Amino acid sequence: MNCSSSNKEFQENGFIIVKNVISLPVLQQLKSTVFKSIKKCSEQLGIIEEDYLSVVSRWGAPSPITANVPSSLLNTLMQETKKIVGDSPCLSKLNIIGKNAYCTGAVPYHQDISYSPQEPYQLSAWLALHDVLENSGPLEVIPKSHLDPIIPAIDFWSPEFVPDLSLKKFAQKLLLAAGDIVFFDSRLWHGSSENKDLSPRYALVTRWTTKNWKPNQCIPPITPKFFGMWTSGQMTQNILAQGLQVFFDKKETDFMEIIDAWVKALEIDELPFYIDVLQVIENLKKIKILHLAFVRHNGGDATGTIYKNLWNSFLSPMIEHLPQIQKKRGAL
C-alpha cells in the first residue's frame, strides 16, 4: 500500500492497520526489558508482581517502564506515521498499556482528543507487543466516527458512569499479530473489550502531531465529577481523613499514613454501618499500590476500576455519616 492510499484510507475511516512493521526480535527485546522493569517496580513497593499488575495497567513516559524503548524503534514509528499523515510528525506522548490475567477489564468507548483540550494530538500509533486475539481484549474502533462531533471527556472512573452499549453494534474488533500497528485519529471512538483468555496483551502507544495540524472543532472543556477521573485521589484522601477523625478521633494528613491507619483500624474495630471488611481492606491496599506506582513509576489504572471499587465498597456508605462531605457533594 503506497502513502497516498494509506492516507486516503486513514482519512476516510479514521484508522488503518499496517502489518508486520516491527520484527519479532525487536519486540522480544522490548518486552523483556519492560517486564524486567515491571518486576523491579513491584519489588520496589515490597509486593509481588501479580499484585502490582492487578492494579497498574498503564505507564506514561517518563517512567522506568518506558525508559528503555529504543530510539531506533521510535524513529521507525515516526517514519511509519509520516506515511499516514504525509508530513513530519512530532511525538506528543508515549505509553505502555496492557491487560493480563490479573487485570482483564474492558475500557469504555471514548475519544482521546476530549482528554487533552489544552494539548491535543492528532493520532495514535498502537503497536501490538503480543498477538491480539478475539478473546484477549482487542482494541475496538467505530469506523468513520472521527467525523462525529467531539463530545466532553467521558469520566468512566465515576461511579455514576453507565456505558452506552448501543455503540457496540458499530464497533470493529482489531485482531492483530505482534508487530502490527494500528494508526487511529484522536477523534475516533474506540475502546477495548474484556481479556477473557487471560493472556498478556500489551501495546506501545505513541501519540503524534504534525506541525500545522489543528482540530477542526472546538474541544469541550473538562468538567470534573464529584468523584471521578480528575477528583478521586483527592476526594478519597479527604473522605478517609475525615472518617478517621469522626470515628476514631485520629488526625492524619499523609495519604499513605491515612490508608495504613484505616487498614489497622478495620482489623480491630467496627463501624456504625455495614461493610465487607476484607473487601474494603483489599481495596484500600490497591489504592496504596496505585498511588505509589503513580508517584514513583508514572503508572495508572487504564480501566478506571480501582478508585471506583473503593467508592462502592467503602467511601459511599461512609459519606452518609460525614456531614461536611455530604455538604460539598450537594453543592456540586
FENNORVEN-V265762 format. One record per residue. OMEGA is omega in whole degrees, -180 to 180 (* if undefined). NEAR is the number of other C-alpha atoms within 8 Angstrom. D_LAST is the distance of its C-alpha to the last C-alpha in whole Angstrom. Layout:
omega={OMEGA	OMEGA}
near={NEAR	NEAR}
d_last={D_LAST	D_LAST}
This chain:
omega={-179	-174	-176	179	177	180	-180	179	179	-179	-177	-173	-179	178	175	176	175	-172	169	-178	-175	-176	-179	176	178	179	-179	178	179	180	179	-179	180	-175	171	179	178	179	179	180	178	178	178	178	178	-179	178	-176	-179	178	178	-176	176	-177	-171	-175	174	178	177	176	3	-179	173	-177	-178	-171	-174	173	-173	179	178	177	179	178	176	179	179	-179	178	177	179	178	-178	-172	177	180	-179	-178	174	179	180	-177	177	179	163	-175	-176	168	-179	-179	-175	178	-170	-166	175	172	-177	179	-178	173	-178	-172	-178	-175	-180	-177	-179	-179	-178	175	-169	-176	177	170	-173	-177	179	176	176	170	-179	-173	-176	-174	-179	177	-175	171	177	-179	175	-175	177	-178	175	177	179	176	173	-179	178	-180	-180	-179	-179	169	-176	176	180	-176	175	-177	177	-175	180	-180	-175	-175	179	-171	176	176	-179	179	-169	168	176	-178	174	177	169	171	177	-179	-178	178	-175	174	-178	177	175	-178	-179	176	-174	-179	172	179	177	178	-176	179	168	-174	178	-180	-172	177	175	-169	-173	-178	173	177	-180	178	173	178	-177	177	177	177	-176	173	174	179	-179	-171	-175	-174	-168	-179	-179	180	177	178	-179	-177	-180	180	179	178	177	-178	-177	-172	-174	-180	-177	-179	174	179	179	-174	-178	177	176	179	179	179	179	179	179	-179	-177	179	-175	-175	176	179	-178	175	-173	169	170	-170	-178	179	180	179	178	-179	177	180	178	176	179	178	-178	-180	-179	179	177	-177	-172	-172	-174	180	-179	-179	-176	-176	178	-176	-170	178	-180	178	178	177	-176	-174	-169	-172	-179	177	180	-176	180	-179	-178	-173	-177	178	177	-179	-180	-179	-180	-178	-177	*}
near={4	5	9	7	8	12	12	8	11	14	8	7	11	14	13	11	8	9	8	10	8	8	8	8	6	8	12	8	8	10	9	8	9	11	9	8	10	10	9	8	11	12	10	7	8	6	9	8	10	7	9	11	11	9	13	13	15	12	15	12	10	7	11	9	12	14	8	9	8	6	6	6	8	9	8	8	9	12	8	8	12	11	11	11	9	8	7	8	12	9	10	9	9	12	12	13	12	10	16	12	10	10	10	12	9	11	10	9	10	10	14	10	12	15	8	9	11	4	5	8	11	13	11	13	14	11	12	16	12	11	10	14	9	8	9	15	16	14	11	12	12	12	12	10	11	13	7	7	6	12	8	10	10	6	9	12	12	11	10	4	8	5	7	5	5	6	9	6	5	8	11	8	9	9	10	9	11	13	15	14	13	12	14	12	12	12	13	18	12	13	12	12	12	11	16	8	7	11	9	10	14	11	12	12	12	12	13	15	12	11	7	4	7	5	8	4	6	6	11	10	6	9	5	9	10	8	11	14	12	8	11	11	8	7	9	9	10	8	11	12	12	9	11	15	10	9	7	7	7	7	7	9	7	6	8	7	9	14	12	8	9	10	10	8	8	10	7	6	6	5	6	4	6	5	7	7	8	6	8	12	10	8	11	11	9	10	11	10	11	13	8	10	13	10	8	7	12	12	15	12	12	9	9	10	8	11	11	12	9	13	10	10	12	10	12	9	10	10	11	8	6	11	8	6	9	10	8	8	8	6	5	5}
d_last={52	53	50	50	49	47	45	45	44	41	40	41	39	36	38	42	43	46	48	50	49	49	51	51	53	50	47	49	49	45	44	47	45	42	42	44	41	39	41	42	38	38	41	39	36	39	38	40	39	38	35	34	34	32	29	30	30	30	31	31	33	34	35	38	38	38	40	43	43	46	46	49	46	43	46	47	44	44	47	46	43	45	47	44	42	46	45	44	41	39	37	33	32	34	33	35	33	34	34	37	38	35	32	33	29	29	27	25	26	24	25	26	25	22	21	23	22	24	27	27	31	33	34	34	38	37	40	41	42	43	45	42	43	42	40	39	36	37	35	34	34	33	36	36	32	32	33	30	27	24	21	18	18	18	16	18	17	14	15	14	16	19	22	24	27	29	29	32	35	35	34	37	38	40	42	44	46	46	46	45	42	40	38	35	34	30	29	31	29	30	29	31	32	33	36	38	41	40	42	40	39	38	37	38	35	36	34	36	36	39	39	39	36	33	30	32	28	25	23	19	17	15	11	10	8	7	10	13	16	14	12	14	17	15	13	16	18	16	16	20	20	19	21	24	24	23	25	28	28	28	26	26	24	26	24	27	28	25	26	30	29	27	30	32	31	30	34	35	33	31	28	27	25	27	26	29	30	32	29	26	29	30	26	26	29	28	24	27	29	27	25	29	30	27	28	32	33	30	29	26	25	26	25	21	23	23	19	19	22	21	17	19	22	21	17	16	19	19	15	16	19	16	15	13	11	10	9	7	6	6	4	0}
